[in-house]
Amino acid sequence: MRSDPSPLRGQAGPVLRFAVATLLAVTAFAWPGPARAQGGAVPAVGAASAQPAASPAASPASSQAATAATRPTAASLIGQYTEKGADTCLECHGDNDGSYVATAIFKGRHGHRGDARAPFGPHGLQCEACHGPGAAHARNKKPASINTFKADSSLPLEARNATCLSCHQGGVRTAWHAGAHDRSGLACTDCHKMHVDRDAVLTKTGQPEVCFTCHKQQRADFQKTSSHPVRTGQMRCSDCHNAHGSSVVAMLKKPTVNQTCYSCHTDKRGPFLWEHAPVAEDCTLCHVSHGAVRPDLLSKSPPLLCQQCHTAADHPSVARTGAALPSAGGTGAIFVIAGSCTNCHSQVHGSNHPAGAKLMR
């Protein structure tokens, strides 16, 4: 599959041609002689710093000529891009390249010809908008000549991520540099895949599997008897967490844990006439977030959970032991079995009943 070359390659408008001609004229005036070398013989930007310093015995004229020979020209900078754009790339990467099919990018937003923001949109640089100038790579076939976005790339992590962040910035990505993923040295391409029909991390069923690659404890939690419906495809990690960075604990999307929970559990929000203090403070005082072996994602079973705060001041709220059960020889009461405290105090999240001070109605 071939794509039409970008308008920047051989189809530049009058304004662009005038700008290029002006650059060449200024370059010729400022950097005479060897500075106008054609083709790939002139080093790229930054190559001059790698040249040895001129000898103190060298004449000023020779030093100036040596420096000028290492300076990039407008012609050399333009020549770093391929003339045919994606057509040049697809000559080698058009079919299955071992791990992906490069042409699958045309099924996503990056390859949309009608989107002015896309690399393949009008005036876009196509493949080289993300991978960088590819003329040298097309000649020598060395991966180090371009940005491969792989861990063994010649570019550092910050440079690889900067390519993505040059377009994908703002909004939910504002706090990327404050998030745990950036601090852990995670690259954008560790989670996102461009050369696929649909990026798995953007789907409800595929996103958890991508997250579970690192978050193995959470994978185990979601397999427990009581858990949020992530494994059934009804929820995904990004419903609660902002993977692109957050100043909140656990990179939550909302400012607090409770506000995150209330996004779905609106009936627990209140305000109530009679409030239960831990409900207004933090949901995780009683519940775990991902999964538990107890009903309702409780961190402990009642009455042990309730007895973390409540003592046996009003009635025999003793710990659940053999002596606490209402059996032969036992001294316990019936309310400590089955649902335990919630047998009577059913409105544990709050009550609006005038007589609901004990959260019983």
C-alpha positions, -999 to +999 in steps of 0.1 A: +000+000+000+014+033-010+004+068+001+007+100-018+038+120-009+033+149+014+029+184-001+062+192+015+079+168-008+081+182-044+047+199-041+056+229-020+036+261-026+051+294-037+054+306-002+074+276+009+096+277-022+103+314-016+112+306+021+136+279+011+153+300-016+157+328+009+173+304+034+197+291+008+207+327-002+213+337+033+233+306+040+254+311+009+261+347+020+270+338+056+288+305+051+308+306+019+329+278+004+326+243+020+294+252+038+274+247+006+284+211+002+255+191-013+239+158-003+245+139+029+282+149+032+274+178+056+269+166+092+236+171+109+228+196+135+250+191+166+277+173+147+300+204+149+304+199+187+320+165+180+348+179+159+382+184+175+392+219+184+415+238+160+451+238+169+464+271+184+490+271+157+464+271+129+458+303+111+425+321+117+416+315+080+420+278+083+401+276+116+372+296+100+372+272+070+372+241+093+343+255+113+323+264+082+328+230+068+310+215+098+280+239+098+247+225+085+232+243+056+195+248+047+200+224+018+215+197+040+187+200+066+160+197+039+178+168+023+176+148+056+140+140+048+131+115+021+117+128-012+087+105-014+078+104+023+058+073+033+062+058-002+099+054+006+092+038+040+066+014+027+090+000+002+105-020+031+078-017+058+047-023+037+043-059+047+045-077+080+077-065+096+079-093+122+059-078+150+034-055+133+021-044+099+031-009+092+002-001+069-022-007+098-015+029+108-039+040+080-068+025+099-062+048+129-063+086+135-026+091+128-030+079+092-062+099+085-057+121+054-085+145+063-073+154+098-051+184+097-036+174+131-026+139+119+009+131+106-007+120+073-030+150+071-025+180+047+011+193+049+020+165+073+054+148+073+038+114+073+061+087+089+089+112+095+066+134+116+072+109+144+102+089+134+123+119+123+141+126+090+145+092+073+168+099+043+199+085+061+179+055+073+166+048+038+202+047+026+220+027+053+190+008+067+203+013+103+177+017+130+200+043+148+193+067+119+157+073+131+136+073+162+125+037+166+106+043+198+121+011+212+140+006+244+172+001+224+168+033+204+197+056+201+176+084+215+170+088+253+136+082+269+129+119+272+135+125+235+113+096+225+084+108+248+089+144+236+079+133+201+045+122+214+041+151+239+047+176+211+011+169+199-005+151+228-002+177+255-027+195+278-059+180+292-054+148+310-016+148+301-009+180+319+005+162+350+025+136+331+058+148+347+042+146+382+030+110+377+045+077+388+047+064+353+071+092+342+092+088+374+094+051+367+109+057+333+079+045+313+078+054+276+045+062+258+051+032+235+053+009+264+015+011+267+004+026+233+008+009+199+003+030+167+008+004+140-023-017+149-060-016+139-070-003+173-048+005+203-056-020+230-051+004+258-081+025+245-106-004+248-123-016+279-114-052+274-078-046+263-067-018+286-066-039+318-043-065+302-019-037+293-019-024+328-016-059+343+017-063+326+032-043+354+005-042+381+004-080+388-011-076+423-041-058+409-046-086+384-049-111+413-073-088+432-097-086+403-099-124+403-113-125+439-149-133+447-158-096+453-143-071+429-151-043+405-163-056+371-130-051+353-125-087+343-159-088+327-152-057+305-177-034+322-150-012+337-114-002+329-085+011+349-088+046+335-124+049+349-107+057+382-070+064+375-053+089+352-024+070+337-009+102+323-002+117+357-020+131+387-011+149+419-036+127+438-026+095+456-026+065+432-030+089+403-068+091+408-089+111+384-107+130+411-092+151+439-101+126+466-108+089+470-144+095+480-151+117+450-137+090+428-161+064+443-190+088+442-187+089+404-205+056+403-219+051+439-239+083+439-264+070+465-235+070+491-226+106+485-251+122+509-255+145+527-274+125+552-293+136+583-274+110+602-239+104+588-215+076+595-182+093+601-159+069+582-181+072+551-176+110+549-139+106+556-125+078+534-142+049+517-111+028+520-114+027+558-139-001+553-135-012+516-106-022+494-105-008+459-098-037+436-110-069+451-116-089+483-126-123+495-154-108+515-187-094+503-189-057+492-151-055+490-149-052+528-114-052+542-125-072+573-156-092+582-182-077+607-182-075+636-144-073+635-146-045+610-170-025+631-151-031+663-121-013+650-140+018+661-170+007+682-167-008+717-192-029+737-205+002+755-242-002+747-247-039+742-225-071+743-207-064+710-181-090+718-155-104+694-166-133+673-154-164+691-169-196+702-181-181+734-197-152+716-221-174+696-256-181+710-251-219+714-251-243+743-229-228+770-223-196+750-230-161+763-233-143+730-264-128+714-281-136+681-271-104+665-234-114+661-241-141+636-248-139+598-247-102+589-236-094+624-238-056+631-256-050+598-285-072+609-298-042+628-276-013+616-284-017+579-280+019+569-242+019+575-236+047+550-261+071+565-297+076+572-323+103+565-349+089+588-358+111+618-352+081+641-321+069+623-295+081+647-283+045+652-283+040+614-310+013+619-336+028+595 
